Amino acid sequence: MPDEAELRRILHDNLKATIRRVNSALRGKGLAKLTPALTRLGRGGQLPHWFQRLRAEQSLPNLDGKTIGSVVEMLLVAVIETSLFDGLGIPPLRINPARGVDLPDLGLGVKSPSENFCTSEPFFSAYERLLGTEHDVLVLLTDYQQAKSQPPLKLQIIQSRYLKGSQVADVGLCRIARKHREWLVRANEAWARKVFKFLAYVNQSDWQAKRLLKMVDEMQDEKEVCRLIDGAGQDFERQNAARLRRDRMPIPTSDLDTLHAVLDVRPIHLGVIDAADNWVVQVQKDLGRVPNDNEWQRLLTSPLDGLIGMSFALQWRYNFGRLFGSIDGDRDSDTSEPFP
């Protein structure tokens, strides 16, 4: 019997055909074949509440985004069982998002963003922004935003991507971490830990933090750091003038002073690192921590190949726009990447 990795490979290699079958089911076609699996997956061993309308009217009830994700997951599992894995002798698949992995028998997560490209997920560790998840993820982009504005609700999956776990991380932060990792670890491991901590916890809506992030990106180039600090002074004046016009609280002068203080430290990269670390201490307080031993070892070896945007508050906000937003007019599944 195939193991989890082989089952994921089968799904990856047959993703286009699988999505076509799910979309057919979302149009009310071929549901008879899926009924036994949907009955098993439904609450209390009953068919889901949306099933009868889908079968009779080829549309879904007016559902919220979270419920839409559940519909897509159930139909996906039913299609995988009855078509893709039929004859392989595997036990029935489960859906169990409470465990942190939507399809635990495959070791696979499923995300179903609509055209706003975003989903919210439980927050466990800030270092997930750099390390990603420990399981692969199938991202299914739906047309929910458009479909719900034109009732009855006729949902379709318009694009899909299969991501390995490390790719479910922030593309920009991973790029900076990857750029400096070898040099930092070789020069001073304590510096490396501080930089990774800043990248994990940085809030780019904070004016000072956003400028510090740019400086961290260029910290091996003294001239560029000086240029960024000079530009920050000009932006500080522009931003505060705009804030005052809108009766908003101005950016504190201390934020700009912190950046100027970097110019007094040599080598200048040390001033950047200390300023970034101080931001975490002052703003994130007890939340900000250095990576634990497990996280640190993973940071040393991770490909740091994140492909999405990630910001956090009480939950992660995943933004999959980078995967789909630049694709013009291609509504088919993208499975061109080799299986990870």
GIGI-V715631 format. One line per field, one symbol per residue. ss: DSSP state (a for helix, b for strand, c for the rest). phi: phi as a letter, one per 20 degrees, with the letter a starting at -180 (. if undefined). A space follows every 10 residues. Layout:
# GIGI-V715631
ss->???
phi->???
This chain:
# GIGI-V715631
ss->cccaaaaaaa aaacaaaaaa aaaaaacccc aaaaaaaaaa acaaaccccc aaaaaaaccb ccccaaaaaa aaaaaaaaaa aaaacccccc ccccccaaac ccbccccbbb bccccccbbb bbcccccaaa accccbbbbb bbcaaaaacc ccbcccbbbb bbbcaaaccb aaaaaaaaaa aaaaaaacaa aaaaaaaaaa acccccaaaa aaaaaaaccc caaaaaaaaa aaaaaaaaaa aaaaaccccc ccaaaaaaaa aaaacccaaa aaaaaaaaaa aaaaaaaccc ccaaaaaaaa accccccbbb bbccbbbbbc aaaacccccc cccccccccc
phi->.fegffffff fgfcfgffff ffffffendm fgfeggffff fffmmdggfe fffffedlbd ffdefffgff gffffgfffg fedfdgneme fgeddbffen cfdffdmcec dcfdfemdcd cgedbffffd emdecfcddd edeggfffec fffdebedbb bddfgfeebf fffffffffd gffffffaff fgffffffff dfdfeegfff ffffffgdfe dgffffffff fffffgffff fffffeldff ffgfffgfff fffedcffff ffffffffff ffeelfffbf ffffffffff dffldgccec cbbfcfdede gffcfeeene eefdcfffff
